[in-house]
Amino acid sequence: MVKKKKMDYKEYFEKAKQASRSLISLGKETTDAILRDLAEALVANTAGILSENAKDLAKMAVEDPKYDRLKLSVARIADISTDLKNVASLKSPLGKVLSDKILDNQLHIQKVSVPLGVVGVIYEARPNVTADVFSLCFKTGNVAVLKGGSDAEFSNLAIAKVIHEVLDNHKINRDVLTLLPAERAATEALLNARGFVDVLIPRGSQSLINYVRENSKIPVIETGAGIVHTYFDEKGDLEKGQAIIFNAKTRRVSVCNSLDCVLVNENRLNDVPALLSPLADGNVKLFADEKSYEALKYSYPSNLLNKAMPEHFGTEFLSLKLAVKVVKDLAEALNHIADYSSKHSEAIISEDAANIAQFLNEVDAAAVYANASTGFTDGAQFGLGAEIGISTQKLHARGPMGLEELTSYKWVVRGNGQVRK
């Protein structure tokens, strides 16, 4: 039996680090032209990409929450292409002078934005991430080292192949994008790529994020799971509430901004059947607390209505499931959110200006909403072109991360012979 040769991942990382120097002098016009060419190339290669995506889909059960994330289509590839064009059209954050001053000793000191360097991203069944991350990194002068999951292996390879072909056409070092093998050993190598990779960003389940945070030897920016609430206030508009809750829950159930729990003010208990009735058309299974269950049991389909258990609160469902709880007032809603939120996205539906202000001020989350669907928590929707992820931490970046969040800064000091006493 021939022993399989162990993969030397260090070579990948060394090439990526070397490639980062080649991006420093690449002009904005060239960068944007390459991104626009890539947008067209992805559309031109739609059939091939979908063929490879079908191989990945064949390995996954349709009922798996990750199936929708994994699935590509003509429309979704067109959307990826549009996002790339949007990124190309945005102003580059590189070289921005963040601070400029002349000291008493005549030293001229500037604080200037620069790339992070080599950005590693570990992600699961999300092939769109391959294109999104590359575009944002490339625009900001960062090298991307990607480790996709085995669930999306063929899809990721197909997209990376198109990216490398476009880079080759422009005579750009193809190591500015490295797609590591889908095997687990590549994850371990990336977690330990200290000295080569400057920052690591996990995108996926809470278990993946926890594993990366606990085992990485290099700095991590967490893109946390979404346990998302919407509070329907005593002064909430019923028509707005119906539309917002339905959209936040059913638009795409497998994404992190999808609604997981509705909190309803007890003075609006009689409106609960009407408020949640559209969800039945979306085949949403409810897990209702005692009060809301009693209000719903004669109107909501019995096969979709269940009594809530403690574990249903604080759960990211990623499916057509939704927890419902009746609260006494805004204070109790705020307490519930504080106890169960993952600090991703939280919303209030209300016409009371004071309650809205209190909610937006007190809720500790990366994105807070008043009278709008949490489905908008997305880099493209926030005008960032695309997103590298949605950070739920507070250091360096928070919420949808776009171009600016992929930069750091350095101090540039100009003198004329000054020496320190």
Secondary structure as GFF3:
##gff-version 3
##sequence-region A 1 421
A	DSSP	alpha_helix	9	24	.	.	.	ID=ss1
A	DSSP	alpha_helix	28	44	.	.	.	ID=ss2
A	DSSP	alpha_helix	46	57	.	.	.	ID=ss3
A	DSSP	alpha_helix	66	70	.	.	.	ID=ss4
A	DSSP	alpha_helix	74	89	.	.	.	ID=ss5
A	DSSP	beta_strand	97	102	.	.	.	ID=ss6
A	DSSP	beta_strand	108	115	.	.	.	ID=ss7
A	DSSP	beta_strand	118	123	.	.	.	ID=ss8
A	DSSP	alpha_helix	128	139	.	.	.	ID=ss9
A	DSSP	beta_strand	143	147	.	.	.	ID=ss10
A	DSSP	three_ten_helix	150	152	.	.	.	ID=ss11
A	DSSP	alpha_helix	153	169	.	.	.	ID=ss12
A	DSSP	three_ten_helix	174	176	.	.	.	ID=ss13
A	DSSP	beta_strand	177	179	.	.	.	ID=ss14
A	DSSP	alpha_helix	184	191	.	.	.	ID=ss15
A	DSSP	beta_strand	199	203	.	.	.	ID=ss16
A	DSSP	alpha_helix	206	215	.	.	.	ID=ss17
A	DSSP	beta_strand	228	232	.	.	.	ID=ss18
A	DSSP	alpha_helix	238	250	.	.	.	ID=ss19
A	DSSP	beta_strand	259	265	.	.	.	ID=ss20
A	DSSP	three_ten_helix	266	271	.	.	.	ID=ss21
A	DSSP	alpha_helix	272	281	.	.	.	ID=ss22
A	DSSP	beta_strand	285	288	.	.	.	ID=ss23
A	DSSP	alpha_helix	290	296	.	.	.	ID=ss24
A	DSSP	three_ten_helix	302	304	.	.	.	ID=ss25
A	DSSP	beta_strand	305	307	.	.	.	ID=ss26
A	DSSP	three_ten_helix	310	312	.	.	.	ID=ss27
A	DSSP	beta_strand	321	327	.	.	.	ID=ss28
A	DSSP	alpha_helix	330	340	.	.	.	ID=ss29
A	DSSP	beta_strand	345	349	.	.	.	ID=ss30
A	DSSP	alpha_helix	353	362	.	.	.	ID=ss31
A	DSSP	beta_strand	367	370	.	.	.	ID=ss32
A	DSSP	three_ten_helix	374	376	.	.	.	ID=ss33
A	DSSP	beta_strand	389	391	.	.	.	ID=ss34
A	DSSP	beta_strand	399	401	.	.	.	ID=ss35
A	DSSP	three_ten_helix	404	406	.	.	.	ID=ss36
A	DSSP	beta_strand	407	414	.	.	.	ID=ss37
###
